[in-house]
Amino acid sequence: MKTTVLVAVGLALAVGLATAVSPFASGSPDGLEKVAEDQGFLDRGGLHAVQEGSPIPDYAFPGIENEFLATGLAGFVGTLVVFALGYLVALGLTRLRGPRETRTGRQGTPA
């Protein structure tokens, strides 16, 4: 199977899964938030600058009233963004390494 087809199928599966499953994620607070709530100091903490400027706060796409749809869209967009960043890193590393050597020891097309 060609690498391009494999990557496309993997991306489609990841995006489909993230979009379909993310609306069913637990609404319970994470461990740190739960401890802060139980100990009574949750209100004293503020948002970090990264959280304040987050494009998808609380794992729900802003501006969409339907919570199910907003969370599914956040999963869709988040998966695409992570894939794009990973692809750019892989592309950069490939270009840094230079041309690939084949089994024959020559550069260029594989043997």
Backbone atoms as SQL, in Angstrom:
CREATE TABLE atoms (id INTEGER PRIMARY KEY, chain TEXT, resi INTEGER, resn TEXT, atom TEXT, x REAL, y REAL, z REAL);
INSERT INTO atoms VALUES
  (1, 'A', 1, 'MET', 'N', 0.856, -1.176, 0.000),
  (2, 'A', 1, 'MET', 'CA', 0.000, 0.000, 0.000),
  (3, 'A', 1, 'MET', 'C', 0.899, 1.235, 0.000),
  (4, 'A', 2, 'LYS', 'N', 0.531, 2.210, -0.816),
  (5, 'A', 2, 'LYS', 'CA', 1.319, 3.435, -0.874),
  (6, 'A', 2, 'LYS', 'C', 1.212, 4.202, 0.441),
  (7, 'A', 3, 'THR', 'N', 2.286, 4.895, 0.760),
  (8, 'A', 3, 'THR', 'CA', 2.327, 5.668, 2.003),
  (9, 'A', 3, 'THR', 'C', 1.230, 6.724, 2.030),
  (10, 'A', 4, 'THR', 'N', 0.989, 7.375, 0.898),
  (11, 'A', 4, 'THR', 'CA', -0.032, 8.424, 0.839),
  (12, 'A', 4, 'THR', 'C', -1.412, 7.870, 1.175),
  (13, 'A', 5, 'VAL', 'N', -1.728, 6.704, 0.638),
  (14, 'A', 5, 'VAL', 'CA', -3.027, 6.081, 0.910),
  (15, 'A', 5, 'VAL', 'C', -3.125, 5.699, 2.384),
  (16, 'A', 6, 'LEU', 'N', -2.054, 5.146, 2.913),
  (17, 'A', 6, 'LEU', 'CA', -2.035, 4.752, 4.321),
  (18, 'A', 6, 'LEU', 'C', -2.235, 5.961, 5.240),
  (19, 'A', 7, 'VAL', 'N', -1.564, 7.063, 4.934),
  (20, 'A', 7, 'VAL', 'CA', -1.709, 8.287, 5.734),
  (21, 'A', 7, 'VAL', 'C', -3.132, 8.829, 5.613),
  (22, 'A', 8, 'ALA', 'N', -3.687, 8.829, 4.404),
  (23, 'A', 8, 'ALA', 'CA', -5.048, 9.338, 4.197),
  (24, 'A', 8, 'ALA', 'C', -6.073, 8.498, 4.956),
  (25, 'A', 9, 'VAL', 'N', -5.923, 7.181, 4.910),
  (26, 'A', 9, 'VAL', 'CA', -6.851, 6.299, 5.630),
  (27, 'A', 9, 'VAL', 'C', -6.708, 6.502, 7.140),
  (28, 'A', 10, 'GLY', 'N', -5.474, 6.601, 7.617),
  (29, 'A', 10, 'GLY', 'CA', -5.241, 6.839, 9.044),
  (30, 'A', 10, 'GLY', 'C', -5.830, 8.156, 9.513),
  (31, 'A', 11, 'LEU', 'N', -5.640, 9.199, 8.701),
  (32, 'A', 11, 'LEU', 'CA', -6.204, 10.508, 9.048),
  (33, 'A', 11, 'LEU', 'C', -7.728, 10.454, 9.062),
  (34, 'A', 12, 'ALA', 'N', -8.314, 9.815, 8.061),
  (35, 'A', 12, 'ALA', 'CA', -9.774, 9.709, 8.003),
  (36, 'A', 12, 'ALA', 'C', -10.320, 8.962, 9.217),
  (37, 'A', 13, 'LEU', 'N', -9.660, 7.873, 9.598),
  (38, 'A', 13, 'LEU', 'CA', -10.097, 7.124, 10.785),
  (39, 'A', 13, 'LEU', 'C', -9.958, 7.954, 12.057),
  (40, 'A', 14, 'ALA', 'N', -8.839, 8.662, 12.196),
  (41, 'A', 14, 'ALA', 'CA', -8.615, 9.481, 13.396),
  (42, 'A', 14, 'ALA', 'C', -9.633, 10.609, 13.492),
  (43, 'A', 15, 'VAL', 'N', -9.867, 11.294, 12.372),
  (44, 'A', 15, 'VAL', 'CA', -10.836, 12.399, 12.371),
  (45, 'A', 15, 'VAL', 'C', -12.240, 11.865, 12.637),
  (46, 'A', 16, 'GLY', 'N', -12.591, 10.768, 11.993),
  (47, 'A', 16, 'GLY', 'CA', -13.916, 10.187, 12.210),
  (48, 'A', 16, 'GLY', 'C', -14.129, 9.764, 13.650),
  (49, 'A', 17, 'LEU', 'N', -13.133, 9.114, 14.214),
  (50, 'A', 17, 'LEU', 'CA', -13.229, 8.665, 15.603),
  (51, 'A', 17, 'LEU', 'C', -13.308, 9.849, 16.564),
  (52, 'A', 18, 'ALA', 'N', -12.455, 10.844, 16.371),
  (53, 'A', 18, 'ALA', 'CA', -12.459, 12.015, 17.260),
  (54, 'A', 18, 'ALA', 'C', -13.782, 12.766, 17.175),
  (55, 'A', 19, 'THR', 'N', -14.320, 12.874, 15.974),
  (56, 'A', 19, 'THR', 'CA', -15.583, 13.590, 15.790),
  (57, 'A', 19, 'THR', 'C', -16.747, 12.824, 16.411),
  (58, 'A', 20, 'ALA', 'N', -16.757, 11.512, 16.228),
  (59, 'A', 20, 'ALA', 'CA', -17.879, 10.709, 16.709),
  (60, 'A', 20, 'ALA', 'C', -17.838, 10.443, 18.212),
  (61, 'A', 21, 'VAL', 'N', -16.644, 10.284, 18.781),
  (62, 'A', 21, 'VAL', 'CA', -16.528, 9.864, 20.177),
  (63, 'A', 21, 'VAL', 'C', -16.406, 11.037, 21.146),
  (64, 'A', 22, 'SER', 'N', -15.831, 12.152, 20.714),
  (65, 'A', 22, 'SER', 'CA', -15.588, 13.262, 21.645),
  (66, 'A', 22, 'SER', 'C', -16.846, 13.788, 22.339),
  (67, 'A', 23, 'PRO', 'N', -18.019, 13.808, 21.696),
  (68, 'A', 23, 'PRO', 'CA', -19.199, 14.273, 22.437),
  (69, 'A', 23, 'PRO', 'C', -19.576, 13.388, 23.625),
  (70, 'A', 24, 'PHE', 'N', -19.068, 12.158, 23.659),
  (71, 'A', 24, 'PHE', 'CA', -19.399, 11.239, 24.747),
  (72, 'A', 24, 'PHE', 'C', -18.349, 11.223, 25.854),
  (73, 'A', 25, 'ALA', 'N', -17.364, 12.116, 25.784),
  (74, 'A', 25, 'ALA', 'CA', -16.313, 12.179, 26.806),
  (75, 'A', 25, 'ALA', 'C', -16.917, 12.572, 28.155),
  (76, 'A', 26, 'SER', 'N', -16.253, 12.184, 29.203),
  (77, 'A', 26, 'SER', 'CA', -16.733, 12.460, 30.555),
  (78, 'A', 26, 'SER', 'C', -16.766, 13.959, 30.829),
  (79, 'A', 27, 'GLY', 'N', -17.825, 14.399, 31.441),
  (80, 'A', 27, 'GLY', 'CA', -17.946, 15.797, 31.830),
  (81, 'A', 27, 'GLY', 'C', -17.413, 16.056, 33.232),
  (82, 'A', 28, 'SER', 'N', -16.937, 15.003, 33.886),
  (83, 'A', 28, 'SER', 'CA', -16.395, 15.147, 35.235),
  (84, 'A', 28, 'SER', 'C', -15.075, 15.907, 35.196),
  (85, 'A', 29, 'PRO', 'N', -14.769, 16.652, 36.260),
  (86, 'A', 29, 'PRO', 'CA', -13.494, 17.379, 36.284),
  (87, 'A', 29, 'PRO', 'C', -12.316, 16.414, 36.362),
  (88, 'A', 30, 'ASP', 'N', -11.154, 16.882, 35.883),
  (89, 'A', 30, 'ASP', 'CA', -9.960, 16.037, 35.982),
  (90, 'A', 30, 'ASP', 'C', -9.490, 15.988, 37.434),
  (91, 'A', 31, 'GLY', 'N', -8.449, 15.213, 37.698),
  (92, 'A', 31, 'GLY', 'CA', -7.980, 14.990, 39.067),
  (93, 'A', 31, 'GLY', 'C', -7.599, 16.250, 39.809),
  (94, 'A', 32, 'LEU', 'N', -6.816, 17.121, 39.173),
  (95, 'A', 32, 'LEU', 'CA', -6.382, 18.350, 39.845),
  (96, 'A', 32, 'LEU', 'C', -7.559, 19.282, 40.134),
  (97, 'A', 33, 'GLU', 'N', -8.454, 19.384, 39.170),
  (98, 'A', 33, 'GLU', 'CA', -9.620, 20.242, 39.369),
  (99, 'A', 33, 'GLU', 'C', -10.514, 19.687, 40.479),
  (100, 'A', 34, 'LYS', 'N', -10.644, 18.379, 40.547),
  (101, 'A', 34, 'LYS', 'CA', -11.459, 17.741, 41.591),
  (102, 'A', 34, 'LYS', 'C', -10.877, 17.995, 42.979),
  (103, 'A', 35, 'VAL', 'N', -9.553, 17.864, 43.118),
  (104, 'A', 35, 'VAL', 'CA', -8.901, 18.118, 44.410),
  (105, 'A', 35, 'VAL', 'C', -9.076, 19.580, 44.806),
  (106, 'A', 36, 'ALA', 'N', -8.883, 20.491, 43.860),
  (107, 'A', 36, 'ALA', 'CA', -9.044, 21.919, 44.152),
  (108, 'A', 36, 'ALA', 'C', -10.475, 22.222, 44.582),
  (109, 'A', 37, 'GLU', 'N', -11.431, 21.560, 43.949),
  (110, 'A', 37, 'GLU', 'CA', -12.834, 21.746, 44.314),
  (111, 'A', 37, 'GLU', 'C', -13.108, 21.176, 45.705),
  (112, 'A', 38, 'ASP', 'N', -12.610, 19.965, 45.983),
  (113, 'A', 38, 'ASP', 'CA', -12.826, 19.319, 47.282),
  (114, 'A', 38, 'ASP', 'C', -12.172, 20.095, 48.424),
  (115, 'A', 39, 'GLN', 'N', -11.007, 20.675, 48.173),
  (116, 'A', 39, 'GLN', 'CA', -10.268, 21.408, 49.203),
  (117, 'A', 39, 'GLN', 'C', -10.720, 22.863, 49.318),
  (118, 'A', 40, 'GLY', 'N', -11.583, 23.305, 48.419),
  (119, 'A', 40, 'GLY', 'CA', -12.162, 24.640, 48.518),
  (120, 'A', 40, 'GLY', 'C', -11.313, 25.774, 47.978),
  (121, 'A', 41, 'PHE', 'N', -10.341, 25.498, 47.122),
  (122, 'A', 41, 'PHE', 'CA', -9.548, 26.605, 46.589),
  (123, 'A', 41, 'PHE', 'C', -9.647, 26.720, 45.060),
  (124, 'A', 42, 'LEU', 'N', -10.652, 26.117, 44.484),
  (125, 'A', 42, 'LEU', 'CA', -10.837, 26.184, 43.035),
  (126, 'A', 42, 'LEU', 'C', -11.097, 27.616, 42.574),
  (127, 'A', 43, 'ASP', 'N', -11.864, 28.376, 43.368),
  (128, 'A', 43, 'ASP', 'CA', -12.212, 29.749, 42.987),
  (129, 'A', 43, 'ASP', 'C', -11.026, 30.702, 43.070),
  (130, 'A', 44, 'ARG', 'N', -10.007, 30.372, 43.848),
  (131, 'A', 44, 'ARG', 'CA', -8.848, 31.261, 43.995),
  (132, 'A', 44, 'ARG', 'C', -7.903, 31.192, 42.801),
  (133, 'A', 45, 'GLY', 'N', -7.962, 30.110, 42.072),
  (134, 'A', 45, 'GLY', 'CA', -7.085, 29.956, 40.908),
  (135, 'A', 45, 'GLY', 'C', -7.638, 30.717, 39.714),
  (136, 'A', 46, 'GLY', 'N', -6.742, 31.188, 38.887),
  (137, 'A', 46, 'GLY', 'CA', -7.164, 31.874, 37.672),
  (138, 'A', 46, 'GLY', 'C', -6.761, 31.071, 36.453),
  (139, 'A', 47, 'LEU', 'N', -7.206, 31.529, 35.320),
  (140, 'A', 47, 'LEU', 'CA', -6.838, 30.867, 34.081),
  (141, 'A', 47, 'LEU', 'C', -5.433, 31.270, 33.665),
  (142, 'A', 48, 'HIS', 'N', -4.703, 30.341, 33.141),
  (143, 'A', 48, 'HIS', 'CA', -3.383, 30.616, 32.586),
  (144, 'A', 48, 'HIS', 'C', -3.592, 31.372, 31.271),
  (145, 'A', 49, 'ALA', 'N', -2.607, 32.141, 30.849),
  (146, 'A', 49, 'ALA', 'CA', -2.719, 32.926, 29.617),
  (147, 'A', 49, 'ALA', 'C', -3.049, 32.040, 28.417),
  (148, 'A', 50, 'VAL', 'N', -2.525, 30.830, 28.402),
  (149, 'A', 50, 'VAL', 'CA', -2.809, 29.916, 27.295),
  (150, 'A', 50, 'VAL', 'C', -4.285, 29.533, 27.294),
  (151, 'A', 51, 'GLN', 'N', -4.853, 29.325, 28.472),
  (152, 'A', 51, 'GLN', 'CA', -6.265, 28.960, 28.560),
  (153, 'A', 51, 'GLN', 'C', -7.168, 30.114, 28.147),
  (154, 'A', 52, 'GLU', 'N', -6.788, 31.323, 28.501),
  (155, 'A', 52, 'GLU', 'CA', -7.618, 32.478, 28.161),
  (156, 'A', 52, 'GLU', 'C', -7.687, 32.695, 26.659),
  (157, 'A', 53, 'GLY', 'N', -6.590, 32.434, 25.960),
  (158, 'A', 53, 'GLY', 'CA', -6.558, 32.651, 24.523),
  (159, 'A', 53, 'GLY', 'C', -6.793, 31.395, 23.710),
  (160, 'A', 54, 'SER', 'N', -7.294, 30.350, 24.340),
  (161, 'A', 54, 'SER', 'CA', -7.487, 29.078, 23.652),
  (162, 'A', 54, 'SER', 'C', -8.534, 29.197, 22.548),
  (163, 'A', 55, 'PRO', 'N', -8.235, 28.663, 21.355),
  (164, 'A', 55, 'PRO', 'CA', -9.226, 28.714, 20.279),
  (165, 'A', 55, 'PRO', 'C', -10.405, 27.772, 20.521),
  (166, 'A', 56, 'ILE', 'N', -10.199, 26.715, 21.321),
  (167, 'A', 56, 'ILE', 'CA', -11.276, 25.769, 21.626),
  (168, 'A', 56, 'ILE', 'C', -11.310, 25.557, 23.143),
  (169, 'A', 57, 'PRO', 'N', -11.866, 26.524, 23.895),
  (170, 'A', 57, 'PRO', 'CA', -11.880, 26.398, 25.356),
  (171, 'A', 57, 'PRO', 'C', -12.831, 25.293, 25.824),
  (172, 'A', 58, 'ASP', 'N', -12.422, 24.584, 26.852),
  (173, 'A', 58, 'ASP', 'CA', -13.224, 23.510, 27.461),
  (174, 'A', 58, 'ASP', 'C', -13.669, 22.448, 26.456),
  (175, 'A', 59, 'TYR', 'N', -12.858, 22.214, 25.446),
  (176, 'A', 59, 'TYR', 'CA', -13.098, 21.158, 24.455),
  (177, 'A', 59, 'TYR', 'C', -14.441, 21.299, 23.745),
  (178, 'A', 60, 'ALA', 'N', -14.896, 22.520, 23.561),
  (179, 'A', 60, 'ALA', 'CA', -16.133, 22.770, 22.832),
  (180, 'A', 60, 'ALA', 'C', -15.914, 23.966, 21.913),
  (181, 'A', 61, 'PHE', 'N', -16.286, 23.818, 20.656),
  (182, 'A', 61, 'PHE', 'CA', -16.079, 24.885, 19.685),
  (183, 'A', 61, 'PHE', 'C', -16.956, 26.079, 20.064),
  (184, 'A', 62, 'PRO', 'N', -16.357, 27.270, 20.209),
  (185, 'A', 62, 'PRO', 'CA', -17.129, 28.433, 20.653),
  (186, 'A', 62, 'PRO', 'C', -18.136, 28.902, 19.596),
  (187, 'A', 63, 'GLY', 'N', -19.219, 29.472, 20.079),
  (188, 'A', 63, 'GLY', 'CA', -20.227, 30.043, 19.193),
  (189, 'A', 63, 'GLY', 'C', -21.277, 29.059, 18.723),
  (190, 'A', 64, 'ILE', 'N', -21.194, 27.811, 19.146),
  (191, 'A', 64, 'ILE', 'CA', -22.179, 26.808, 18.742),
  (192, 'A', 64, 'ILE', 'C', -22.993, 26.432, 19.973),
  (193, 'A', 65, 'GLU', 'N', -24.287, 26.630, 19.894),
  (194, 'A', 65, 'GLU', 'CA', -25.178, 26.403, 21.036),
  (195, 'A', 65, 'GLU', 'C', -25.298, 24.924, 21.400),
  (196, 'A', 66, 'ASN', 'N', -25.395, 24.054, 20.409),
  (197, 'A', 66, 'ASN', 'CA', -25.563, 22.622, 20.642),
  (198, 'A', 66, 'ASN', 'C', -24.252, 22.040, 21.178),
  (199, 'A', 67, 'GLU', 'N', -24.252, 21.607, 22.441),
  (200, 'A', 67, 'GLU', 'CA', -23.030, 21.123, 23.094),
  (201, 'A', 67, 'GLU', 'C', -22.473, 19.874, 22.405),
  (202, 'A', 68, 'PHE', 'N', -23.356, 18.984, 21.968),
  (203, 'A', 68, 'PHE', 'CA', -22.950, 17.759, 21.278),
  (204, 'A', 68, 'PHE', 'C', -22.197, 18.093, 19.990),
  (205, 'A', 69, 'LEU', 'N', -22.738, 19.006, 19.206),
  (206, 'A', 69, 'LEU', 'CA', -22.121, 19.431, 17.948),
  (207, 'A', 69, 'LEU', 'C', -20.830, 20.207, 18.204),
  (208, 'A', 70, 'ALA', 'N', -20.829, 21.073, 19.212),
  (209, 'A', 70, 'ALA', 'CA', -19.646, 21.883, 19.528),
  (210, 'A', 70, 'ALA', 'C', -18.470, 21.008, 19.952),
  (211, 'A', 71, 'THR', 'N', -18.736, 19.956, 20.718),
  (212, 'A', 71, 'THR', 'CA', -17.672, 19.053, 21.155),
  (213, 'A', 71, 'THR', 'C', -17.180, 18.190, 20.000),
  (214, 'A', 72, 'GLY', 'N', -18.084, 17.713, 19.158),
  (215, 'A', 72, 'GLY', 'CA', -17.689, 16.933, 17.984),
  (216, 'A', 72, 'GLY', 'C', -16.847, 17.744, 17.024),
  (217, 'A', 73, 'LEU', 'N', -17.225, 18.994, 16.811),
  (218, 'A', 73, 'LEU', 'CA', -16.457, 19.875, 15.928),
  (219, 'A', 73, 'LEU', 'C', -15.082, 20.171, 16.517),
  (220, 'A', 74, 'ALA', 'N', -15.011, 20.303, 17.835),
  (221, 'A', 74, 'ALA', 'CA', -13.719, 20.518, 18.494),
  (222, 'A', 74, 'ALA', 'C', -12.810, 19.306, 18.292),
  (223, 'A', 75, 'GLY', 'N', -13.360, 18.109, 18.380),
  (224, 'A', 75, 'GLY', 'CA', -12.582, 16.896, 18.118),
  (225, 'A', 75, 'GLY', 'C', -12.098, 16.838, 16.684),
  (226, 'A', 76, 'PHE', 'N', -12.956, 17.219, 15.755),
  (227, 'A', 76, 'PHE', 'CA', -12.611, 17.238, 14.328),
  (228, 'A', 76, 'PHE', 'C', -11.475, 18.214, 14.049),
  (229, 'A', 77, 'VAL', 'N', -11.646, 19.460, 14.488),
  (230, 'A', 77, 'VAL', 'CA', -10.641, 20.500, 14.240),
  (231, 'A', 77, 'VAL', 'C', -9.344, 20.187, 14.982),
  (232, 'A', 78, 'GLY', 'N', -9.443, 19.747, 16.224),
  (233, 'A', 78, 'GLY', 'CA', -8.250, 19.427, 17.000),
  (234, 'A', 78, 'GLY', 'C', -7.421, 18.323, 16.366),
  (235, 'A', 79, 'THR', 'N', -8.080, 17.301, 15.849),
  (236, 'A', 79, 'THR', 'CA', -7.363, 16.209, 15.189),
  (237, 'A', 79, 'THR', 'C', -6.663, 16.698, 13.933),
  (238, 'A', 80, 'LEU', 'N', -7.332, 17.535, 13.145),
  (239, 'A', 80, 'LEU', 'CA', -6.701, 18.082, 11.936),
  (240, 'A', 80, 'LEU', 'C', -5.499, 18.956, 12.273),
  (241, 'A', 81, 'VAL', 'N', -5.606, 19.759, 13.320),
  (242, 'A', 81, 'VAL', 'CA', -4.492, 20.631, 13.713),
  (243, 'A', 81, 'VAL', 'C', -3.294, 19.798, 14.176),
  (244, 'A', 82, 'VAL', 'N', -3.541, 18.778, 15.000),
  (245, 'A', 82, 'VAL', 'CA', -2.445, 17.923, 15.471),
  (246, 'A', 82, 'VAL', 'C', -1.804, 17.185, 14.294),
  (247, 'A', 83, 'PHE', 'N', -2.620, 16.698, 13.355),
  (248, 'A', 83, 'PHE', 'CA', -2.071, 16.029, 12.175),
  (249, 'A', 83, 'PHE', 'C', -1.212, 16.988, 11.361),
  (250, 'A', 84, 'ALA', 'N', -1.707, 18.200, 11.133),
  (251, 'A', 84, 'ALA', 'CA', -0.955, 19.183, 10.338),
  (252, 'A', 84, 'ALA', 'C', 0.380, 19.521, 11.002),
  (253, 'A', 85, 'LEU', 'N', 0.373, 19.719, 12.309),
  (254, 'A', 85, 'LEU', 'CA', 1.625, 20.013, 13.015),
  (255, 'A', 85, 'LEU', 'C', 2.597, 18.834, 12.942),
  (256, 'A', 86, 'GLY', 'N', 2.095, 17.632, 13.127),
  (257, 'A', 86, 'GLY', 'CA', 2.938, 16.439, 13.021),
  (258, 'A', 86, 'GLY', 'C', 3.503, 16.269, 11.620),
  (259, 'A', 87, 'TYR', 'N', 2.692, 16.545, 10.618),
  (260, 'A', 87, 'TYR', 'CA', 3.140, 16.450, 9.227),
  (261, 'A', 87, 'TYR', 'C', 4.243, 17.465, 8.949),
  (262, 'A', 88, 'LEU', 'N', 4.069, 18.684, 9.441),
  (263, 'A', 88, 'LEU', 'CA', 5.092, 19.713, 9.228),
  (264, 'A', 88, 'LEU', 'C', 6.406, 19.357, 9.924),
  (265, 'A', 89, 'VAL', 'N', 6.330, 18.806, 11.121),
  (266, 'A', 89, 'VAL', 'CA', 7.548, 18.375, 11.821),
  (267, 'A', 89, 'VAL', 'C', 8.228, 17.252, 11.042),
  (268, 'A', 90, 'ALA', 'N', 7.460, 16.266, 10.590),
  (269, 'A', 90, 'ALA', 'CA', 8.031, 15.157, 9.819),
  (270, 'A', 90, 'ALA', 'C', 8.644, 15.651, 8.519),
  (271, 'A', 91, 'LEU', 'N', 7.971, 16.572, 7.857),
  (272, 'A', 91, 'LEU', 'CA', 8.495, 17.139, 6.612),
  (273, 'A', 91, 'LEU', 'C', 9.799, 17.880, 6.868),
  (274, 'A', 92, 'GLY', 'N', 9.847, 18.656, 7.939),
  (275, 'A', 92, 'GLY', 'CA', 11.066, 19.383, 8.283),
  (276, 'A', 92, 'GLY', 'C', 12.220, 18.451, 8.607),
  (277, 'A', 93, 'LEU', 'N', 11.942, 17.390, 9.360),
  (278, 'A', 93, 'LEU', 'CA', 12.993, 16.430, 9.697),
  (279, 'A', 93, 'LEU', 'C', 13.491, 15.694, 8.458),
  (280, 'A', 94, 'THR', 'N', 12.584, 15.378, 7.547),
  (281, 'A', 94, 'THR', 'CA', 12.970, 14.702, 6.313),
  (282, 'A', 94, 'THR', 'C', 13.877, 15.591, 5.471),
  (283, 'A', 95, 'ARG', 'N', 13.553, 16.852, 5.396),
  (284, 'A', 95, 'ARG', 'CA', 14.371, 17.770, 4.595),
  (285, 'A', 95, 'ARG', 'C', 15.725, 18.032, 5.244),
  (286, 'A', 96, 'LEU', 'N', 15.788, 18.013, 6.562),
  (287, 'A', 96, 'LEU', 'CA', 17.067, 18.188, 7.249),
  (288, 'A', 96, 'LEU', 'C', 18.002, 17.011, 6.992),
  (289, 'A', 97, 'ARG', 'N', 17.426, 15.832, 6.911),
  (290, 'A', 97, 'ARG', 'CA', 18.219, 14.627, 6.729),
  (291, 'A', 97, 'ARG', 'C', 18.804, 14.545, 5.326),
  (292, 'A', 98, 'GLY', 'N', 18.149, 15.130, 4.352),
  (293, 'A', 98, 'GLY', 'CA', 18.651, 15.105, 2.986),
  (294, 'A', 98, 'GLY', 'C', 18.171, 13.881, 2.235),
  (295, 'A', 99, 'PRO', 'N', 18.727, 13.659, 1.020),
  (296, 'A', 99, 'PRO', 'CA', 18.292, 12.525, 0.196),
  (297, 'A', 99, 'PRO', 'C', 18.567, 11.191, 0.876),
  (298, 'A', 100, 'ARG', 'N', 17.672, 10.261, 0.646),
  (299, 'A', 100, 'ARG', 'CA', 17.764, 8.941, 1.246),
  (300, 'A', 100, 'ARG', 'C', 18.718, 8.053, 0.452),
  (301, 'A', 101, 'GLU', 'N', 19.511, 7.284, 1.152),
  (302, 'A', 101, 'GLU', 'CA', 20.386, 6.328, 0.473),
  (303, 'A', 101, 'GLU', 'C', 19.622, 5.024, 0.303),
  (304, 'A', 102, 'THR', 'N', 19.798, 4.395, -0.839),
  (305, 'A', 102, 'THR', 'CA', 19.110, 3.137, -1.113),
  (306, 'A', 102, 'THR', 'C', 20.002, 1.965, -0.721),
  (307, 'A', 103, 'ARG', 'N', 19.489, 0.766, -0.930),
  (308, 'A', 103, 'ARG', 'CA', 20.262, -0.427, -0.599),
  (309, 'A', 103, 'ARG', 'C', 21.531, -0.539, -1.439),
  (310, 'A', 104, 'THR', 'N', 21.525, 0.060, -2.630),
  (311, 'A', 104, 'THR', 'CA', 22.709, -0.018, -3.490),
  (312, 'A', 104, 'THR', 'C', 23.752, 1.009, -3.090),
  (313, 'A', 105, 'GLY', 'N', 23.383, 1.907, -2.174),
  (314, 'A', 105, 'GLY', 'CA', 24.328, 2.922, -1.719),
  (315, 'A', 105, 'GLY', 'C', 24.291, 4.189, -2.546),
  (316, 'A', 106, 'ARG', 'N', 23.451, 4.215, -3.592),
  (317, 'A', 106, 'ARG', 'CA', 23.332, 5.418, -4.416),
  (318, 'A', 106, 'ARG', 'C', 22.171, 6.266, -3.920),
  (319, 'A', 107, 'GLN', 'N', 22.250, 7.553, -4.200),
  (320, 'A', 107, 'GLN', 'CA', 21.151, 8.440, -3.839),
  (321, 'A', 107, 'GLN', 'C', 20.128, 8.427, -4.959),
  (322, 'A', 108, 'GLY', 'N', 18.885, 8.680, -4.583),
  (323, 'A', 108, 'GLY', 'CA', 17.852, 8.789, -5.605),
  (324, 'A', 108, 'GLY', 'C', 16.793, 7.736, -5.443),
  (325, 'A', 109, 'THR', 'N', 16.435, 7.110, -6.569),
  (326, 'A', 109, 'THR', 'CA', 15.335, 6.158, -6.556),
  (327, 'A', 109, 'THR', 'C', 15.733, 4.868, -5.866),
  (328, 'A', 110, 'PRO', 'N', 14.787, 4.217, -5.195),
  (329, 'A', 110, 'PRO', 'CA', 15.102, 2.974, -4.496),
  (330, 'A', 110, 'PRO', 'C', 15.440, 1.853, -5.473),
  (331, 'A', 111, 'ALA', 'N', 16.140, 0.851, -4.975),
  (332, 'A', 111, 'ALA', 'CA', 16.565, -0.280, -5.815),
  (333, 'A', 111, 'ALA', 'C', 15.412, -1.182, -6.154);
